[in-house]
Amino acid sequence: MQQNSPQLFIEISNLEIVFIVGKNNEKYEFELIYSNNIKVNDAREKEIFDFESIHNSLKENIYLIEQKLNFTFKEVTLIIDMPNNFLINFTGFKKLNGSQLTKQNVTFIINSLKSKIDEFENNKKIIHIFNSEYLLDKKKIGNLPICLF
């Protein structure tokens, strides 16, 4: 991102979506360029139900902001303000008996973990799965250890 280019921030909460655009001036102070709040119409009991309308609202408003400012955003800072966020850390493994680790092995491990989480936490939705650490034969590996033995 360029130093003086506008930055888009989107805050999503249970009741509204807030769009804020600003940029740093010469003194590195954040100047507000644009701000807009949109009420979430289909929020019941602190949960958003109509994801398609939220998705369409996000797309439309980002497009309108880009048209108004004559600038295309390459990235956005997303702030999720949901009080009932839940994080699960989990570990999976597969014995390979000396064979090479393939992408299919990793997919199998992730899918088996996902099915277990769905089984035990059936009232929650998985938003994203992050790979945070890789171990191969109890040794920490920096990247996904595909094609290693």
Backbone hydrogen bonds in HBPLUS format (Angstrom, degrees):
<---DONOR---> <-ACCEPTOR-->    atom                        ^
c    i                          cat <-CA-CA->   ^        H-A-AA   ^      H-
h    n   atom  resd res      DA  || num        DHA   H-A  angle D-A-AA Bond
n    s   type  num  typ     dist DA aas  dist angle  dist       angle   num
A0007-GLN N   A0022-GLY O   2.71 MM  15  5.45 159.2  1.75 160.9 167.8     1
A0022-GLY N   A0007-GLN O   3.10 MM  15  5.45 152.6  2.18 144.0 152.0     2
A0077-THR N   A0008-LEU O   2.93 MM  69  6.29 171.7  1.93 159.9 162.2     3
A0009-PHE N   A0020-ILE O   2.77 MM  11  5.11 163.5  1.80 161.9 165.8     4
A0020-ILE N   A0009-PHE O   2.89 MM  11  5.11 163.2  1.92 156.6 158.6     5
A0010-ILE N   A0077-THR O   2.92 MM  67  6.30 161.4  1.95 161.0 164.7     6
A0079-ILE N   A0010-ILE O   2.74 MM  69  6.01 168.7  1.75 159.3 160.1     7
A0011-GLU N   A0018-VAL O   2.87 MM   7  5.01 161.2  1.91 145.4 151.6     8
A0018-VAL N   A0011-GLU O   2.86 MM   7  5.01 162.5  1.89 146.6 152.2     9
A0012-ILE N   A0079-ILE O   2.80 MM  67  6.24 156.4  1.85 164.7 172.9    10
A0081-ASP N   A0012-ILE O   2.81 MM  69  5.94 168.1  1.83 154.5 158.6    11
A0013-SER N   A0016-GLU O   3.01 MM   3  5.51 160.7  2.05 166.0 171.7    12
A0040-VAL N   A0015-LEU O   2.82 MM  25  5.21 172.1  1.82 130.6 129.9    13
A0017-ILE N   A0038-ILE O   2.72 MM  21  5.13 153.2  1.79 148.2 157.6    14
A0038-ILE N   A0017-ILE O   2.81 MM  21  5.13 155.2  1.87 147.7 156.1    15
A0019-PHE N   A0036-ASN O   2.77 MM  17  5.14 170.2  1.78 160.1 163.5    16
A0036-ASN N   A0019-PHE O   2.89 MM  17  5.14 145.5  2.01 147.1 153.1    17
A0021-VAL N   A0034-TYR O   2.83 MM  13  4.94 162.8  1.86 145.1 144.8    18
A0033-ILE N   A0021-VAL O   2.73 MM  12  5.42 164.7  1.75 145.8 148.4    19
A0034-TYR N   A0021-VAL O   3.08 MM  13  4.94 160.4  2.12 136.5 136.5    20
A0023-LYS N   A0031-GLU O   3.01 MM   8  5.42 147.5  2.11 142.2 151.2    21
A0031-GLU N   A0023-LYS O   2.76 MM   8  5.42 174.7  1.77 155.9 157.4    22
A0025-ASN N   A0029-GLU O   2.92 MM   4  5.51 156.1  1.98 145.9 150.9    23
A0028-TYR N   A0025-ASN O   2.96 MM   3  5.10 157.2  2.01 115.5 117.6    24
A0044-ARG N   A0047-GLU O   3.08 MM   3  5.51 145.4  2.21 161.7 157.6    25
A0047-GLU N   A0044-ARG O   3.01 MM   3  5.51 140.6  2.17 114.4 124.8    26
A0054-ILE N   A0050-ASP O   3.26 MM   4  6.58 156.6  2.32 147.1 153.9    27
A0055-HIS N   A0051-PHE O   2.82 MM   4  5.98 160.1  1.86 149.4 155.2    28
A0056-ASN N   A0052-GLU O   2.89 MM   4  6.10 164.3  1.91 149.7 153.7    29
A0057-SER N   A0053-SER O   2.88 MM   4  5.96 153.6  1.95 141.4 149.1    30
A0058-LEU N   A0054-ILE O   2.91 MM   4  6.16 155.3  1.97 150.0 156.2    31
A0059-LYS N   A0055-HIS O   3.03 MM   4  6.33 166.5  2.05 154.0 156.9    32
A0060-GLU N   A0056-ASN O   2.90 MM   4  6.05 169.5  1.91 153.7 156.8    33
A0061-ASN N   A0057-SER O   2.98 MM   4  6.01 165.7  2.00 147.4 151.7    34
A0062-ILE N   A0058-LEU O   2.98 MM   4  6.08 160.7  2.02 151.4 156.8    35
A0063-TYR N   A0059-LYS O   3.01 MM   4  6.15 160.3  2.05 147.8 153.7    36
A0064-LEU N   A0060-GLU O   2.90 MM   4  6.16 158.5  1.95 148.8 154.9    37
A0065-ILE N   A0061-ASN O   2.92 MM   4  6.08 158.2  1.96 147.6 153.2    38
A0066-GLU N   A0062-ILE O   2.94 MM   4  6.15 162.3  1.97 150.1 154.9    39
A0067-GLN N   A0063-TYR O   2.92 MM   4  6.16 153.8  1.99 149.1 156.5    40
A0068-LYS N   A0064-LEU O   2.89 MM   4  6.06 161.2  1.93 148.6 153.9    41
A0069-LEU N   A0065-ILE O   2.93 MM   4  6.09 160.9  1.97 154.0 158.4    42
A0070-ASN N   A0066-GLU O   2.82 MM   4  5.48 118.3  2.21 133.5 147.7    43
A0071-PHE N   A0066-GLU O   3.18 MM   5  5.12 148.2  2.28 134.0 142.6    44
A0099-SER N   A0096-LEU O   3.03 MM   3  5.31 165.0  2.06 114.0 118.6    45
A0101-LEU N   A0148-LEU O   2.88 MM  47  5.70 165.9  1.90 167.7 169.6    46
A0147-CYS N   A0101-LEU O   2.80 MM  46  5.27 164.6  1.82 162.4 159.0    47
A0105-ASN N   A0102-THR O   3.11 MM   3  5.23 126.5  2.41  97.4 110.5    48
A0106-VAL N   A0102-THR O   3.30 MM   4  6.74 156.3  2.36 147.9 153.0    49
A0107-THR N   A0103-LYS O   2.94 MM   4  6.20 160.9  1.98 149.8 155.4    50
A0108-PHE N   A0104-GLN O   2.89 MM   4  6.03 153.8  1.96 142.8 149.9    51
A0109-ILE N   A0105-ASN O   2.98 MM   4  6.28 158.8  2.03 148.8 154.0    52
A0110-ILE N   A0106-VAL O   2.97 MM   4  6.22 170.4  1.98 157.5 159.4    53
A0111-ASN N   A0107-THR O   2.90 MM   4  6.01 164.7  1.93 150.7 155.5    54
A0112-SER N   A0108-PHE O   2.92 MM   4  6.04 154.7  1.98 148.3 155.1    55
A0113-LEU N   A0109-ILE O   3.02 MM   4  6.23 157.3  2.08 149.1 155.3    56
A0114-LYS N   A0110-ILE O   2.89 MM   4  6.07 157.4  1.94 148.7 155.6    57
A0115-SER N   A0111-ASN O   2.97 MM   4  6.14 156.2  2.03 144.5 150.0    58
A0116-LYS N   A0112-SER O   3.13 MM   4  6.34 149.6  2.23 140.4 148.1    59
A0117-ILE N   A0113-LEU O   2.96 MM   4  6.25 158.7  2.01 151.9 157.6    60
A0118-ASP N   A0114-LYS O   2.90 MM   4  6.12 162.8  1.93 150.6 155.7    61
A0119-GLU N   A0115-SER O   2.96 MM   4  6.07 141.0  2.12 135.8 146.2    62
A0120-PHE N   A0116-LYS O   3.05 MM   4  6.33 156.6  2.11 150.5 155.0    63
A0121-GLU N   A0117-ILE O   2.73 MM   4  5.59 155.5  1.79 156.3 163.2    64
A0124-LYS N   A0121-GLU O   3.16 MM   3  5.69 166.5  2.18 120.3 122.8    65
A0141-ILE N   A0134-TYR O   2.80 MM   7  5.27 167.2  1.82 148.4 149.6    66
A0136-LEU N   A0139-LYS O   2.92 MM   3  5.27 159.4  1.96 143.6 147.0    67
A0139-LYS N   A0136-LEU O   3.10 MM   3  5.27 151.0  2.19 103.6 112.4    68
A0146-ILE N   A0144-LEU O   2.87 MM   2  5.74 140.1  2.03  98.4  92.1    69
